[in-house]
């Protein structure tokens, strides 16, 4: 069976014609590059990112602590280096915890972050709206300001995280848990390095609240794009895991 949208892989002609670069779909490094520079000519996401999203959609819901638990440091460094050199890797055969760590590191390496640091105040202002409906409309407007590649990956990522959160009985990861683990990798203010610790902790909390809201309401924010995804009802989710924090690796 094929995976439901948005996790069905789209192999770009560039990747198919250049097996030596099948890991990244281009000749440049995968990590630390502007996202738009890594996308295919048709606007598709880098091949290894597509494959990681697909594998995590399949295995993430049944992997306890996915995005929270650490993976082997040695495996992480080896896989990261291999992907960064554009070598082909069968990512579907890699452990879900390792793929989650690699994806989190990729998100952290995007210059100006996936949600774009210059839009930090816009995101925060949207979350200040009084009703859920107003928040959704404002967040939708901010999302439209994102570069096309960032918006595409954001939609794919949120669909994945919502799918994992809806299966929290097995993943033990609610939207809140996932936001704590991924939030700091997705958005920070432009002056992050100048903020004192207390201010940075307050920023982190606000970002986590934003990301949790995006995960829980991505179907409302991106109505047309999310309409085809297959997610079970949230139902009763287990209580958040104690001390759920994002691992640095």
C-alpha positions as CSV (number, residue, x, y, z in Angstrom):
1,X,0.0,0.0,0.0
2,X,1.2,3.5,-0.8
3,X,1.6,5.9,2.1
4,X,-1.2,8.6,2.4
5,X,-0.4,12.2,1.5
6,X,1.8,13.9,2.3
7,X,4.2,11.0,2.8
8,X,4.3,9.3,-0.6
9,X,7.8,9.8,-2.0
10,X,8.3,11.9,-5.1
11,X,11.6,11.0,-6.7
12,X,13.0,14.0,-8.7
13,X,14.5,13.5,-12.1
14,X,17.8,14.9,-10.7
15,X,17.9,12.3,-8.0
16,X,17.1,9.5,-10.5
17,X,19.7,10.6,-13.0
18,X,22.5,11.1,-10.4
19,X,22.7,8.0,-8.1
20,X,25.9,9.3,-6.6
21,X,24.0,12.2,-5.2
22,X,20.9,10.3,-4.3
23,X,21.3,11.1,-0.6
24,X,20.7,14.8,-1.1
25,X,19.5,15.2,-4.6
26,X,22.2,17.8,-5.3
27,X,25.9,18.3,-5.0
28,X,25.9,20.5,-1.9
29,X,25.9,19.5,1.7
30,X,22.5,18.7,3.2
31,X,22.9,20.3,6.6
32,X,23.2,24.1,7.3
33,X,22.0,25.1,3.8
34,X,19.1,27.3,2.9
35,X,16.1,25.0,2.3
36,X,15.3,26.4,-1.1
37,X,18.8,25.6,-2.3
38,X,18.2,21.9,-1.5
39,X,14.8,21.5,-3.2
40,X,14.4,20.0,-6.6
41,X,13.7,22.0,-9.7
42,X,10.0,21.0,-9.3
43,X,10.0,22.4,-5.7
44,X,10.1,19.0,-4.1
45,X,11.9,18.5,-0.8
46,X,15.3,17.0,-0.6
47,X,15.1,13.2,-1.2
48,X,16.5,12.1,2.2
49,X,14.0,14.5,4.0
50,X,11.1,12.9,2.1
51,X,12.4,9.5,3.0
52,X,12.8,10.3,6.7
53,X,9.3,11.8,6.8
54,X,7.9,8.7,5.2
55,X,9.8,6.3,7.5
56,X,8.8,8.2,10.6
57,X,5.2,8.3,9.5
58,X,5.3,4.5,9.4
59,X,7.3,3.8,12.5
60,X,7.0,6.9,14.6
61,X,3.6,6.3,16.1
62,X,4.7,2.9,17.5
63,X,8.1,4.2,18.7
64,X,8.0,5.2,22.4
65,X,9.7,8.5,23.0
66,X,10.3,9.3,19.3
67,X,11.9,12.8,19.0
68,X,12.6,12.7,22.8
69,X,14.9,9.8,23.3
70,X,18.5,10.0,22.2
71,X,20.1,7.7,19.6
72,X,23.6,6.3,19.5
73,X,26.1,9.2,19.1
74,X,28.2,7.1,16.8
75,X,25.3,6.1,14.6
76,X,24.2,9.7,14.5
77,X,27.6,11.1,13.4
78,X,28.1,8.4,10.8
79,X,24.6,8.8,9.2
80,X,24.8,12.6,9.3
81,X,28.2,12.6,7.6
82,X,27.0,10.1,5.0
83,X,24.0,12.2,4.1
84,X,26.0,15.4,4.1
85,X,28.3,13.9,1.5
86,X,25.3,13.0,-0.7
87,X,25.8,9.2,-0.5
88,X,22.8,7.0,-0.8
89,X,21.4,5.5,2.4
90,X,18.4,3.2,2.7
91,X,16.7,5.4,5.3
92,X,13.7,3.2,5.5
93,X,15.8,0.5,7.2
94,X,17.2,2.9,9.9
95,X,15.8,2.9,13.4
96,X,13.1,5.5,13.9
97,X,14.8,7.0,16.9
98,X,17.9,7.7,14.8
99,X,15.9,9.2,12.0
100,X,14.1,11.5,14.4
101,X,17.4,12.7,15.8
102,X,18.8,13.3,12.3
103,X,15.6,15.2,11.2
104,X,15.7,17.3,14.3
105,X,19.3,18.2,13.6
106,X,18.5,19.0,10.0
107,X,15.7,21.4,11.2
108,X,18.1,23.0,13.7
109,X,20.7,23.6,11.0
110,X,18.4,25.5,8.6
111,X,19.6,29.1,8.5
112,X,17.1,31.4,10.3
113,X,15.1,28.3,11.3
114,X,12.1,26.8,9.5
115,X,9.6,29.3,10.9
116,X,12.1,32.2,10.1
117,X,13.5,34.3,12.9
118,X,12.4,37.6,11.3
119,X,8.8,36.4,11.6
120,X,9.1,35.7,15.4
121,X,7.1,38.7,16.5
122,X,4.4,37.9,13.9
123,X,4.0,34.3,15.2
124,X,3.9,35.6,18.8
125,X,1.3,38.3,17.9
126,X,-0.9,35.6,16.3
127,X,-0.9,33.6,19.5
128,X,-2.1,36.6,21.4
129,X,-5.5,36.5,19.7
130,X,-8.3,35.7,22.1
131,X,-10.1,32.9,20.3
132,X,-9.0,29.7,18.6
133,X,-10.6,30.8,15.4
134,X,-8.7,34.2,15.4
135,X,-5.4,32.4,16.2
136,X,-5.9,30.0,13.3
137,X,-6.6,32.9,10.8
138,X,-3.6,34.9,12.0
139,X,-1.3,31.9,12.0
140,X,-2.5,31.1,8.4
141,X,-1.5,34.6,7.4
142,X,1.9,34.4,9.0
143,X,2.6,31.0,7.4
144,X,1.9,32.5,4.0
145,X,4.8,34.8,4.5
146,X,7.2,31.9,4.7
147,X,9.4,31.0,1.8
148,X,7.8,28.3,-0.4
149,X,10.2,25.5,0.6
150,X,9.8,26.3,4.4
151,X,6.0,26.3,4.1
152,X,6.1,22.9,2.3
153,X,8.3,21.3,4.9
154,X,6.2,22.8,7.7
155,X,3.0,21.3,6.3
156,X,4.7,17.8,6.0
157,X,6.3,18.1,9.4
158,X,3.1,19.1,11.2
159,X,1.1,16.3,9.5
160,X,3.7,13.8,10.8
161,X,3.8,15.2,14.3
162,X,0.0,15.3,14.5
163,X,-0.1,11.6,13.4
164,X,2.4,10.7,16.1
165,X,0.5,12.7,18.7
166,X,-2.8,11.0,17.8
167,X,-1.0,7.7,18.6
168,X,0.3,8.8,21.9
169,X,-0.9,5.6,23.5
170,X,2.0,3.9,21.9
171,X,4.4,6.8,21.1
172,X,3.9,8.3,24.5
173,X,4.4,11.7,22.7
174,X,1.5,14.2,22.8
175,X,1.5,17.4,20.8
176,X,2.9,19.1,23.9
177,X,5.7,16.6,24.3
178,X,6.6,17.0,20.6
179,X,6.6,20.7,20.8
180,X,9.0,20.7,23.8
181,X,11.4,18.5,21.8
182,X,11.2,20.3,18.5
183,X,10.1,23.9,19.3
184,X,13.6,25.4,19.9
185,X,14.7,23.9,16.5
186,X,11.9,25.6,14.6
187,X,11.9,29.2,15.8
188,X,13.8,31.7,17.8
189,X,13.9,35.5,18.0
190,X,16.5,37.4,15.9
191,X,18.4,38.5,19.0
192,X,18.5,35.1,20.6
193,X,22.3,35.2,21.4
194,X,21.9,38.5,23.3
195,X,19.0,37.4,25.6
196,X,19.7,36.6,29.3
197,X,18.8,33.1,30.5
198,X,15.5,34.0,32.0
199,X,14.3,35.8,28.9
200,X,15.4,32.9,26.7
201,X,13.5,30.4,28.9
202,X,10.4,32.6,28.5
203,X,10.9,32.7,24.7
204,X,11.3,28.9,24.6
205,X,8.0,28.4,26.5
206,X,6.2,30.7,24.1
207,X,7.6,28.9,21.1
208,X,6.6,25.5,22.6
209,X,3.0,26.7,23.0
210,X,3.0,28.0,19.4
211,X,4.3,24.7,18.0
212,X,1.9,22.6,20.1
213,X,-1.0,24.7,18.8
214,X,0.3,24.3,15.2
215,X,0.5,20.5,15.6
216,X,-3.0,20.3,17.2
217,X,-4.6,22.6,14.6
218,X,-2.7,22.0,11.4
219,X,-5.8,20.6,9.7
220,X,-7.6,23.9,10.4
221,X,-4.7,26.1,9.4
222,X,-3.9,24.3,6.2
223,X,-7.4,23.1,5.4
224,X,-7.0,22.2,1.7
225,X,-3.5,20.8,2.0
226,X,-4.3,18.6,5.0
227,X,-7.7,17.4,3.8
228,X,-6.2,14.2,2.2
229,X,-4.2,13.1,5.1
230,X,-5.3,10.1,7.2
231,X,-5.2,10.7,10.9
232,X,-7.2,8.9,13.6
233,X,-9.2,10.8,16.1
234,X,-7.2,12.1,19.0
235,X,-9.5,10.5,21.5
236,X,-8.1,10.3,25.0
237,X,-4.4,10.8,25.0
238,X,-2.2,9.7,27.9
239,X,-0.8,12.3,30.2
240,X,2.4,13.9,29.1
241,X,5.6,12.1,30.0
242,X,7.3,13.5,33.1
243,X,10.3,15.6,32.2
244,X,9.8,15.3,28.5
245,X,12.6,17.5,27.0
246,X,14.4,17.7,23.7
247,X,17.7,15.8,23.5
248,X,20.6,17.7,22.0
249,X,21.5,14.8,19.8
